[in-house]
Structure formats: C-alpha cells, structure tokens
Amino acid sequence: GHDHEEHGHAGHDHSEHASNSTPFSCEPTATIGVSYHNDTTPQTAHLLIDGIEYDLTAVSDSDANASQTMYTSDIGLDDTHGIIWQVSEDKATLRNKTLNSDVAIEAEEVLFNCQKS
C-alpha cells in the first residue's frame, strides 16, 4: 500500500508554503510554526501563531553575536506592538516590539520562550 506517504503533520495546511515550517513549543502554552526563507535578501521568516501568519524580516544587529538571528515585524499580536523573533539554534524567544522607540531588545517584554519541538 501507500501508507508510508502519509504526511506527518496533523490537521490541514493553513497555506501551501507553510508545509516546510518547523514547530516550536512555547511557554506559556503555544505552538508557533516557523518557516524561514533564506533565498531572499534580507532573509524572512513566517511565523504561524494561533492560525495567523506573520511575516518578519531579518535584522542585522551589530551587537548580536553570530549564533543568534533576529527577525522583526511592525505588525504584532496587538495594534500597539510589533514582534521580535530571536533565534539561537534550537531555542527562540518571541518578544513584543515597542514601535517608534529605541527600547533595547533585552528590555522588551518576552511573550513566549520557545524551543524546537
């Protein structure tokens, strides 16, 4: 039979290109699906949070160490914040992004602490 061709993800795809997404398990409880697009400049990341897709763009931060990549979007979980997706190997942090200000990344509120599931 063709049983082995079953796709490993439960439920239905929210969008065709989300099929290569990597699930991150986050605290407090959330699963965020992440797909990276490294063939574009700057690189982009798509985050699927509660069924809504967010497009983030990589930022080159001179202060950031090489093992960490950061993506940001001015469109976030509410109208007054953007979001920051900070990735370091298998761990990631989703933070609020304060719009129109120079708040340091480390001072931004952490929404979720995630790791690759």
TIVO-2410 file (N, C-alpha, C; in nm, 3 decimals):
# residues 117
REC num residu      c1      c2      c3 atome chaine
REC   1      G   0.083  -0.120   0.000     N      A
REC   1      G   0.000   0.000   0.000    CA      A
REC   1      G   0.086   0.125   0.000     C      A
REC   2      H   0.018   0.238   0.004     N      A
REC   2      H   0.090   0.366   0.003    CA      A
REC   2      H   0.084   0.435   0.137     C      A
REC   3      D   0.071   0.356   0.245     N      A
REC   3      D   0.055   0.416   0.377    CA      A
REC   3      D   0.172   0.507   0.412     C      A
REC   4      H   0.291   0.472   0.365     N      A
REC   4      H   0.408   0.546   0.407    CA      A
REC   4      H   0.410   0.687   0.351     C      A
REC   5      E   0.318   0.718   0.260     N      A
REC   5      E   0.319   0.852   0.202    CA      A
REC   5      E   0.239   0.952   0.282     C      A
REC   6      E   0.180   0.904   0.392     N      A
REC   6      E   0.104   0.996   0.477    CA      A
REC   6      E   0.191   1.110   0.524     C      A
REC   7      H   0.138   1.229   0.523     N      A
REC   7      H   0.218   1.342   0.568    CA      A
REC   7      H   0.213   1.351   0.719     C      A
REC   8      G   0.324   1.387   0.778     N      A
REC   8      G   0.338   1.380   0.922    CA      A
REC   8      G   0.266   1.488   0.998     C      A
REC   9      H   0.212   1.591   0.930     N      A
REC   9      H   0.150   1.696   1.011    CA      A
REC   9      H  -0.001   1.678   1.021     C      A
REC  10      A  -0.050   1.691   1.141     N      A
REC  10      A  -0.192   1.672   1.166    CA      A
REC  10      A  -0.270   1.793   1.115     C      A
REC  11      G  -0.396   1.773   1.090     N      A
REC  11      G  -0.479   1.886   1.051    CA      A
REC  11      G  -0.450   1.926   0.908     C      A
REC  12      H  -0.496   2.043   0.870     N      A
REC  12      H  -0.478   2.087   0.733    CA      A
REC  12      H  -0.379   2.202   0.728     C      A
REC  13      D  -0.315   2.216   0.615     N      A
REC  13      D  -0.221   2.326   0.597    CA      A
REC  13      D  -0.295   2.458   0.591     C      A
REC  14      H  -0.243   2.557   0.662     N      A
REC  14      H  -0.305   2.690   0.653    CA      A
REC  14      H  -0.270   2.753   0.519     C      A
REC  15      S  -0.154   2.720   0.467     N      A
REC  15      S  -0.115   2.770   0.337    CA      A
REC  15      S  -0.010   2.678   0.280     C      A
REC  16      E  -0.004   2.672   0.148     N      A
REC  16      E   0.085   2.576   0.083    CA      A
REC  16      E   0.227   2.588   0.134     C      A
REC  17      H   0.277   2.713   0.143     N      A
REC  17      H   0.418   2.728   0.174    CA      A
REC  17      H   0.449   2.712   0.322     C      A
REC  18      A   0.349   2.684   0.402     N      A
REC  18      A   0.377   2.661   0.543    CA      A
REC  18      A   0.419   2.516   0.566     C      A
REC  19      S   0.420   2.437   0.459     N      A
REC  19      S   0.446   2.294   0.478    CA      A
REC  19      S   0.588   2.266   0.523     C      A
REC  20      N   0.680   2.360   0.498     N      A
REC  20      N   0.817   2.338   0.542    CA      A
REC  20      N   0.843   2.405   0.676     C      A
REC  21      S   0.736   2.428   0.750     N      A
REC  21      S   0.757   2.502   0.874    CA      A
REC  21      S   0.804   2.409   0.986     C      A
REC  22      T   0.875   2.468   1.079     N      A
REC  22      T   0.927   2.395   1.194    CA      A
REC  22      T   0.844   2.434   1.316     C      A
REC  23      P   0.786   2.337   1.386     N      A
REC  23      P   0.709   2.373   1.505    CA      A
REC  23      P   0.801   2.401   1.624     C      A
REC  24      F   0.771   2.509   1.694     N      A
REC  24      F   0.838   2.540   1.819    CA      A
REC  24      F   0.735   2.528   1.930     C      A
REC  25      S   0.773   2.463   2.040     N      A
REC  25      S   0.684   2.456   2.156    CA      A
REC  25      S   0.722   2.568   2.251     C      A
REC  26      C   0.621   2.644   2.292     N      A
REC  26      C   0.649   2.764   2.368    CA      A
REC  26      C   0.579   2.764   2.502     C      A
REC  27      E   0.641   2.834   2.595     N      A
REC  27      E   0.583   2.861   2.727    CA      A
REC  27      E   0.556   3.010   2.737     C      A
REC  28      P   0.444   3.054   2.788     N      A
REC  28      P   0.324   2.975   2.821    CA      A
REC  28      P   0.267   2.910   2.695     C      A
REC  29      T   0.176   2.818   2.713     N      A
REC  29      T   0.140   2.723   2.610    CA      A
REC  29      T   0.107   2.786   2.476     C      A
REC  30      A   0.189   2.754   2.378     N      A
REC  30      A   0.164   2.790   2.240    CA      A
REC  30      A   0.253   2.705   2.154     C      A
REC  31      T   0.208   2.681   2.032     N      A
REC  31      T   0.295   2.620   1.933    CA      A
REC  31      T   0.305   2.721   1.820     C      A
REC  32      I   0.426   2.755   1.783     N      A
REC  32      I   0.447   2.851   1.676    CA      A
REC  32      I   0.513   2.778   1.561     C      A
REC  33      G   0.453   2.785   1.444     N      A
REC  33      G   0.512   2.725   1.325    CA      A
REC  33      G   0.600   2.828   1.257     C      A
REC  34      V   0.723   2.790   1.227     N      A
REC  34      V   0.817   2.886   1.171    CA      A
REC  34      V   0.872   2.831   1.040     C      A
REC  35      S   0.866   2.912   0.936     N      A
REC  35      S   0.937   2.875   0.814    CA      A
REC  35      S   1.027   2.990   0.773     C      A
REC  36      Y   1.150   2.955   0.739     N      A
REC  36      Y   1.250   3.055   0.702    CA      A
REC  36      Y   1.267   3.057   0.551     C      A
REC  37      H   1.287   3.176   0.499     N      A
REC  37      H   1.312   3.189   0.356    CA      A
REC  37      H   1.448   3.254   0.341     C      A
REC  38      N   1.548   3.170   0.315     N      A
REC  38      N   1.684   3.218   0.312    CA      A
REC  38      N   1.729   3.257   0.172     C      A
REC  39      D   1.640   3.240   0.075     N      A
REC  39      D   1.679   3.270  -0.063    CA      A
REC  39      D   1.647   3.415  -0.099     C      A
REC  40      T   1.600   3.490  -0.002     N      A
REC  40      T   1.570   3.630  -0.028    CA      A
REC  40      T   1.667   3.716   0.053     C      A
REC  41      T   1.682   3.841   0.011     N      A
REC  41      T   1.763   3.935   0.087    CA      A
REC  41      T   1.678   4.056   0.116     C      A
REC  42      P   1.660   4.099   0.240     N      A
REC  42      P   1.707   4.026   0.358    CA      A
REC  42      P   1.626   3.898   0.377     C      A
REC  43      Q   1.677   3.809   0.458     N      A
REC  43      Q   1.604   3.685   0.484    CA      A
REC  43      Q   1.475   3.716   0.557     C      A
REC  44      T   1.377   3.630   0.535     N      A
REC  44      T   1.249   3.649   0.603    CA      A
REC  44      T   1.211   3.523   0.677     C      A
REC  45      A   1.121   3.540   0.773     N      A
REC  45      A   1.067   3.427   0.848    CA      A
REC  45      A   0.916   3.445   0.854     C      A
REC  46      H   0.843   3.335   0.839     N      A
REC  46      H   0.698   3.337   0.855    CA      A
REC  46      H   0.666   3.265   0.985     C      A
REC  47      L   0.592   3.331   1.073     N      A
REC  47      L   0.550   3.270   1.198    CA      A
REC  47      L   0.401   3.247   1.192     C      A
REC  48      L   0.359   3.126   1.227     N      A
REC  48      L   0.217   3.095   1.234    CA      A
REC  48      L   0.179   3.086   1.381     C      A
REC  49      I   0.105   3.186   1.428     N      A
REC  49      I   0.068   3.194   1.570    CA      A
REC  49      I  -0.085   3.197   1.577     C      A
REC  50      D  -0.142   3.098   1.643     N      A
REC  50      D  -0.288   3.091   1.653    CA      A
REC  50      D  -0.357   3.103   1.518     C      A
REC  51      G  -0.299   3.039   1.417     N      A
REC  51      G  -0.364   3.037   1.287    CA      A
REC  51      G  -0.343   3.163   1.204     C      A
REC  52      I  -0.270   3.259   1.257     N      A
REC  52      I  -0.243   3.383   1.184    CA      A
REC  52      I  -0.097   3.386   1.145     C      A
REC  53      E  -0.070   3.420   1.019     N      A
REC  53      E   0.068   3.421   0.973    CA      A
REC  53      E   0.126   3.561   0.981     C      A
REC  54      Y   0.245   3.568   1.033     N      A
REC  54      Y   0.316   3.696   1.044    CA      A
REC  54      Y   0.443   3.688   0.961     C      A
REC  55      D   0.471   3.794   0.887     N      A
REC  55      D   0.593   3.799   0.807    CA      A
REC  55      D   0.695   3.885   0.879     C      A
REC  56      L   0.811   3.828   0.907     N      A
REC  56      L   0.916   3.903   0.975    CA      A
REC  56      L   1.039   3.909   0.886     C      A
REC  57      T   1.117   4.012   0.908     N      A
REC  57      T   1.236   4.033   0.827    CA      A
REC  57      T   1.359   4.030   0.917     C      A
REC  58      A   1.463   3.967   0.868     N      A
REC  58      A   1.587   3.956   0.946    CA      A
REC  58      A   1.651   4.093   0.963     C      A
REC  59      V   1.700   4.118   1.084     N      A
REC  59      V   1.774   4.242   1.107    CA      A
REC  59      V   1.919   4.206   1.135     C      A
REC  60      S   2.008   4.282   1.077     N      A
REC  60      S   2.148   4.261   1.110    CA      A
REC  60      S   2.179   4.357   1.223     C      A
REC  61      D   2.207   4.301   1.337     N      A
REC  61      D   2.235   4.383   1.454    CA      A
REC  61      D   2.382   4.368   1.485     C      A
REC  62      S   2.454   4.478   1.482     N      A
REC  62      S   2.599   4.469   1.502    CA      A
REC  62      S   2.632   4.415   1.641     C      A
REC  63      D   2.542   4.435   1.736     N      A
REC  63      D   2.569   4.386   1.872    CA      A
REC  63      D   2.543   4.237   1.887     C      A
REC  64      A   2.462   4.184   1.797     N      A
REC  64      A   2.423   4.044   1.811    CA      A
REC  64      A   2.541   3.953   1.784     C      A
REC  65      N   2.549   3.847   1.860     N      A
REC  65      N   2.654   3.751   1.831    CA      A
REC  65      N   2.610   3.664   1.714     C      A
REC  66      A   2.705   3.599   1.651     N      A
REC  66      A   2.678   3.530   1.526    CA      A
REC  66      A   2.582   3.413   1.543     C      A
REC  67      S   2.573   3.360   1.664     N      A
REC  67      S   2.491   3.240   1.684    CA      A
REC  67      S   2.343   3.275   1.696     C      A
REC  68      Q   2.312   3.402   1.687     N      A
REC  68      Q   2.174   3.443   1.708    CA      A
REC  68      Q   2.124   3.521   1.587     C      A
REC  69      T   2.002   3.487   1.545     N      A
REC  69      T   1.940   3.560   1.435    CA      A
REC  69      T   1.814   3.626   1.487     C      A
REC  70      M   1.787   3.744   1.438     N      A
REC  70      M   1.672   3.817   1.488    CA      A
REC  70      M   1.585   3.862   1.372     C      A
REC  71      Y   1.456   3.839   1.386     N      A
REC  71      Y   1.360   3.882   1.285    CA      A
REC  71      Y   1.259   3.973   1.353     C      A
REC  72      T   1.217   4.077   1.283     N      A
REC  72      T   1.119   4.166   1.344    CA      A
REC  72      T   1.008   4.200   1.246     C      A
REC  73      S   0.896   4.239   1.301     N      A
REC  73      S   0.784   4.289   1.222    CA      A
REC  73      S   0.717   4.400   1.301     C      A
REC  74      D   0.668   4.499   1.231     N      A
REC  74      D   0.595   4.606   1.299    CA      A
REC  74      D   0.449   4.568   1.321     C      A
REC  75      I   0.410   4.454   1.268     N      A
REC  75      I   0.273   4.405   1.289    CA      A
REC  75      I   0.282   4.291   1.388     C      A
REC  76      G   0.219   4.310   1.503     N      A
REC  76      G   0.234   4.210   1.608    CA      A
REC  76      G   0.101   4.154   1.654     C      A
REC  77      L   0.098   4.106   1.778     N      A
REC  77      L  -0.021   4.038   1.830    CA      A
REC  77      L  -0.129   4.138   1.869     C      A
REC  78      D  -0.091   4.264   1.886     N      A
REC  78      D  -0.195   4.365   1.908    CA      A
REC  78      D  -0.159   4.489   1.827     C      A
REC  79      D  -0.244   4.591   1.832     N      A
REC  79      D  -0.227   4.705   1.743    CA      A
REC  79      D  -0.113   4.796   1.782     C      A
REC  80      T  -0.065   4.782   1.907     N      A
REC  80      T   0.032   4.879   1.955    CA      A
REC  80      T   0.174   4.827   1.958     C      A
REC  81      H   0.194   4.699   1.922     N      A
REC  81      H   0.327   4.641   1.926    CA      A
REC  81      H   0.356   4.565   1.798     C      A
REC  82      G   0.484   4.558   1.766     N      A
REC  82      G   0.529   4.461   1.667    CA      A
REC  82      G   0.578   4.338   1.741     C      A
REC  83      I   0.646   4.250   1.669     N      A
REC  83      I   0.703   4.132   1.734    CA      A
REC  83      I   0.847   4.114   1.692     C      A
REC  84      I   0.921   4.050   1.780     N      A
REC  84      I   1.062   4.018   1.757    CA      A
REC  84      I   1.077   3.867   1.776     C      A
REC  85      W   1.138   3.801   1.681     N      A
REC  85      W   1.164   3.657   1.691    CA      A
REC  85      W   1.315   3.642   1.696     C      A
REC  86      Q   1.363   3.602   1.814     N      A
REC  86      Q   1.505   3.590   1.841    CA      A
REC  86      Q   1.540   3.443   1.841     C      A
REC  87      V   1.623   3.400   1.749     N      A
REC  87      V   1.653   3.258   1.736    CA      A
REC  87      V   1.798   3.230   1.768     C      A
REC  88      S   1.821   3.130   1.851     N      A
REC  88      S   1.955   3.085   1.876    CA      A
REC  88      S   1.955   2.932   1.875     C      A
REC  89      E   1.998   2.875   1.764     N      A
REC  89      E   1.996   2.731   1.745    CA      A
REC  89      E   1.856   2.675   1.766     C      A
REC  90      D   1.837   2.589   1.867     N      A
REC  90      D   1.705   2.527   1.883    CA      A
REC  90      D   1.612   2.604   1.975     C      A
REC  91      K   1.658   2.716   2.026     N      A
REC  91      K   1.574   2.795   2.116    CA      A
REC  91      K   1.538   2.927   2.049     C      A
REC  92      A   1.424   2.979   2.090     N      A
REC  92      A   1.382   3.107   2.033    CA      A
REC  92      A   1.299   3.182   2.136     C      A
REC  93      T   1.296   3.312   2.122     N      A
REC  93      T   1.218   3.396   2.212    CA      A
REC  93      T   1.133   3.489   2.127     C      A
REC  94      L   1.004   3.495   2.161     N      A
REC  94      L   0.916   3.590   2.095    CA      A
REC  94      L   0.894   3.706   2.190     C      A
REC  95      R   0.927   3.826   2.143     N      A
REC  95      R   0.914   3.945   2.227    CA      A
REC  95      R   0.821   4.045   2.163     C      A
REC  96      N   0.764   4.131   2.248     N      A
REC  96      N   0.694   4.248   2.198    CA      A
REC  96      N   0.796   4.344   2.141     C      A
REC  97      K   0.758   4.413   2.037     N      A
REC  97      K   0.844   4.518   1.982    CA      A
REC  97      K   0.774   4.651   2.004     C      A
REC  98      T   0.838   4.738   2.080     N      A
REC  98      T   0.781   4.869   2.103    CA      A
REC  98      T   0.803   4.954   1.979     C      A
REC  99      L   0.694   5.003   1.920     N      A
REC  99      L   0.705   5.077   1.796    CA      A
REC  99      L   0.758   5.218   1.820     C      A
REC 100      N   0.829   5.268   1.722     N      A
REC 100      N   0.878   5.406   1.724    CA      A
REC 100      N   0.956   5.439   1.850     C      A
REC 101      S   1.043   5.348   1.891     N      A
REC 101      S   1.124   5.378   2.007    CA      A
REC 101      S   1.254   5.300   1.997     C      A
REC 102      D   1.349   5.335   2.082     N      A
REC 102      D   1.478   5.268   2.078    CA      A
REC 102      D   1.496   5.177   2.199     C      A
REC 103      V   1.389   5.112   2.239     N      A
REC 103      V   1.400   5.020   2.351    CA      A
REC 103      V   1.497   4.908   2.314     C      A
REC 104      A   1.587   4.877   2.404     N      A
REC 104      A   1.681   4.767   2.379    CA      A
REC 104      A   1.605   4.635   2.371     C      A
REC 105      I   1.653   4.548   2.282     N      A
REC 105      I   1.586   4.419   2.264    CA      A
REC 105      I   1.569   4.348   2.397     C      A
REC 106      E   1.676   4.347   2.476     N      A
REC 106      E   1.671   4.273   2.602    CA      A
REC 106      E   1.572   4.334   2.700     C      A
REC 107      A   1.532   4.458   2.675     N      A
REC 107      A   1.437   4.523   2.765    CA      A
REC 107      A   1.293   4.501   2.721     C      A
REC 108      E   1.276   4.447   2.601     N      A
REC 108      E   1.140   4.423   2.552    CA      A
REC 108      E   1.075   4.307   2.629     C      A
REC 109      E   0.944   4.315   2.641     N      A
REC 109      E   0.870   4.211   2.713    CA      A
REC 109      E   0.874   4.080   2.637     C      A
REC 110      V   0.905   3.972   2.709     N      A
REC 110      V   0.906   3.839   2.648    CA      A
REC 110      V   0.764   3.785   2.647     C      A
REC 111      L   0.716   3.746   2.528     N      A
REC 111      L   0.582   3.688   2.518    CA      A
REC 111      L   0.588   3.536   2.534     C      A
REC 112      F   0.683   3.476   2.464     N      A
REC 112      F   0.696   3.330   2.467    CA      A
REC 112      F   0.843   3.290   2.468     C      A
REC 113      N   0.873   3.187   2.547     N      A
REC 113      N   1.002   3.121   2.538    CA      A
REC 113      N   0.979   2.988   2.467     C      A
REC 114      C   1.051   2.968   2.358     N      A
REC 114      C   1.021   2.854   2.271    CA      A
REC 114      C   1.143   2.766   2.254     C      A
REC 115      Q   1.116   2.639   2.222     N      A
REC 115      Q   1.223   2.558   2.169    CA      A
REC 115      Q   1.169   2.463   2.065     C      A
REC 116      K   1.255   2.424   1.975     N      A
REC 116      K   1.216   2.338   1.864    CA      A
REC 116      K   1.154   2.212   1.918     C      A
REC 117      S   1.038   2.175   1.871     N      A
REC 117      S   0.976   2.054   1.925    CA      A
REC 117      S   1.027   1.929   1.851     C      A
***
